[in-house]
Amino acid sequence: MIGKWPTNSNSNNTGAAVEQKASQWLQQQGLKFIAANYHCKAGEIDIIMRDNEHLVFVEVRYRRQNSFGDGLDSVDWRKQKKLSKAAAFYLLEHPHYNNLPCRFDVIAARPDGHATLHWTWIKDAFTV
């Protein structure tokens, strides 16, 4: 899964740019955008999408290098717990989604060395 990546992006905008590209890519895969950068006292959810009957909470990870593991490795049990709590807050604030099954996906991006990003999408990455 490859997507175009600007070579001149600065580090301050990298995370936001990767999240935006991930959202666009997911929409190309048929998911419907609901929200981005949802913040609450429990934490943040990068992207919230709808995939048919599922409400999908997406964590986006970016690593320039794999020397400390890839982005998928960084979604440990602590991060999963934070995401779960933030999702619960979202559902409290948006009760019209309470009838949908929820799913937690992780998308990891890394540069491939040719001004593009390589995407790894893990659907239903963890359960709570």
C-alpha positions in Angstrom: 0.0 0.0 0.0 1.9 3.0 -1.3 0.9 6.7 -1.2 2.6 9.8 -2.4 4.7 11.6 0.2 6.1 15.1 -0.1 9.9 15.2 0.4 9.9 18.8 1.7 7.5 18.3 4.7 9.0 19.6 8.0 8.9 17.6 11.2 6.2 19.8 12.9 3.7 18.9 10.2 4.7 15.3 9.6 2.2 13.7 12.0 -0.8 15.8 10.8 0.2 15.2 7.2 0.5 11.4 7.7 -2.9 11.3 9.5 -4.5 13.3 6.6 -3.0 10.9 4.0 -4.2 7.9 6.1 -7.7 9.3 6.2 -7.7 9.9 2.4 -6.4 6.4 1.8 -9.0 4.8 4.0 -11.7 6.7 2.2 -10.4 5.3 -1.1 -10.8 1.9 0.5 -14.5 2.6 1.0 -14.6 3.9 4.6 -16.6 7.0 5.4 -14.9 9.8 7.3 -16.6 10.9 10.6 -13.9 12.9 12.6 -10.2 13.5 13.1 -8.2 14.4 16.1 -10.9 13.8 18.6 -9.7 14.9 22.1 -11.1 14.2 25.5 -9.7 13.9 29.0 -8.9 10.2 28.4 -6.8 10.9 25.3 -7.0 11.3 21.6 -8.3 9.3 18.6 -6.5 10.1 15.4 -9.4 9.2 13.0 -12.9 8.0 13.4 -14.5 6.3 10.3 -17.4 4.2 9.4 -16.9 0.9 7.6 -20.3 -0.4 6.7 -21.9 -1.4 10.0 -18.7 -0.8 12.1 -17.6 2.4 13.8 -13.8 2.4 13.4 -11.4 4.1 15.7 -8.0 4.5 13.9 -4.6 5.0 15.4 -2.1 6.3 12.9 1.6 5.6 13.6 4.6 7.0 11.6 8.2 6.0 12.0 11.0 7.3 9.9 13.2 4.3 10.8 12.6 0.9 12.2 15.6 0.9 14.6 13.2 1.1 17.6 10.5 -1.1 16.1 7.8 -0.1 13.6 4.8 2.0 14.4 2.7 -1.1 15.0 4.9 -2.1 17.9 4.3 1.2 19.6 0.6 0.4 20.2 1.1 -1.4 23.4 -1.4 -2.3 26.1 -1.1 1.2 27.6 -1.9 2.9 24.3 -4.8 0.4 23.7 -6.3 1.3 27.1 -6.1 5.0 26.3 -7.7 4.5 23.0 -10.4 2.4 24.5 -11.2 5.0 27.1 -11.2 7.8 24.5 -13.6 5.7 22.4 -15.9 5.3 25.3 -16.0 9.1 25.8 -16.7 9.5 22.1 -19.7 7.1 22.3 -21.0 9.0 25.4 -20.9 12.2 23.4 -22.4 10.6 20.3 -25.0 8.1 21.5 -26.4 7.7 18.0 -23.4 5.4 17.3 -24.1 3.2 20.3 -25.9 0.6 18.2 -22.9 0.0 16.0 -20.2 -2.6 16.7 -16.8 -0.8 17.2 -13.4 -1.8 15.9 -9.9 -0.5 16.6 -7.6 -0.3 13.5 -3.9 0.7 13.4 -2.3 2.1 10.3 1.5 2.3 10.3 3.3 4.5 7.7 7.0 4.6 6.9 8.9 6.2 4.1 10.1 3.9 1.4 13.0 6.1 0.3 11.4 7.3 -2.9 9.2 10.2 -1.6 6.3 7.9 -0.9 4.8 6.2 2.1 4.3 2.5 2.6 1.1 1.7 4.6 0.4 -1.2 6.8 -3.3 -1.5 7.8 -4.2 -3.8 10.6 -8.0 -4.1 10.9 -9.4 -5.1 14.3 -5.9 -4.7 15.7 -7.0 -5.3 19.3 -10.1 -5.9 21.3 -11.1 -4.3 24.6 
